[in-house]
């Protein structure tokens, strides 16, 4: 077995759109749509939900359990510790981090990242650059890298910026990078859910796409290509500063020597 688990991080709290994990998309909660998508991924041991111990997250845990998925409940704000403890509970050597506000996380790219991660025996495998801003990407992290990041990092590294320590200290890790398929690369499309306008776009997409089986990320992007007015629903929104900072750090990793960066 691969020793790799997909771990979806989700909680009800949100500064901009509380409860977004339960926003209905074509009649189903956003989180349920994402969990079903992740259950279709190949090359992993399974899928788990990592949420917090706060009672308001009980509905999220119930959704995952109804799908027969493992649920780990940990700290609300120490996201890194929550993922680390979840990995330990699963006895996972590596986790695929998927954020609960990205219902169109691309399974095809995820599977390629897992294969690359294992082949290169990497600590961290991801797609660098502006593709991050689209909200369709997962990242693969070894449990050992999570442990080192938590032990050596500061408070900001333990927040939702849980891979920031790795990006700031790439010399301590084996980092593998991949490119997003050019046919999917649309940095000007915002497919994450953080603001009311993001919710509006996602509802519009799912209202137009087939519902069974779930539409692929590629199909959603093709729809936006055909109907560019849809992208204007949230096209004016600014990305979070920490996401922009993360993209800026990628330049140093891309230029790292081969002995430090797996390719």
ZIKAHU-V244555 format. One line per field, one symbol per residue. phi: phi as a letter, one per 40 degrees, with the letter a starting at -180 (. if undefined). psi: psi as a letter, one per 40 degrees, with the letter a starting at -180 (. if undefined). burial: + if it has 9 or more other ideal C-beta (glycine too) atoms within 8 Angstrom, else -. A space follows every 50 residues. Layout:
phi->???
psi->???
burial->???
This chain:
phi->.cgbbcbccaaccacbadgccbdcbfgbcdccccccdccccbgbcibbbb bccddccdccccdccccgccbbbbccbcccccccccdcccfccabccbcc bbcbdccdcdccccccdcccfccababcgcddccgbbbabbccccccccc cbccdcccccccbcccccbcccbcbbbbbcddcbcbdccbbcbbbdcccc cccccccbccbacdccddccccccccbdccccdbcccccccccccccccc cccccccdcbbcb
psi->idehhhhhhiidihddgieddehhhfeiidddddddddeeiieidahihh aiehdeedddddddddefiihhhaiddgdddddddddddefhdiihhhie egefhhdddddddddddddefidhhihiaeddedfeiiihhidddddddd deiaddeeaefeeddddefeeeihhhiiihhdeehgeehheihdiddddd dddddddeiiehiiiiddddddddddgdddeedeeeiiiidddddddddd ddddeiidedhi.
burial->-+-+++++++++-+--+--+++++++--+++++++++++-+--+++++++ ++-+--+--++-+++-+-+++++++--+++++++++++-+-+-+++++++ ++++++++++++++++++-+-+++++++--+++++++++++++-++++++ --+---+++-+++++++-++--++++++-+---+++--+++++++-++++ ++++++--+----++++++++-++-----++-++--+----+++-++-++ --++-+---+++-
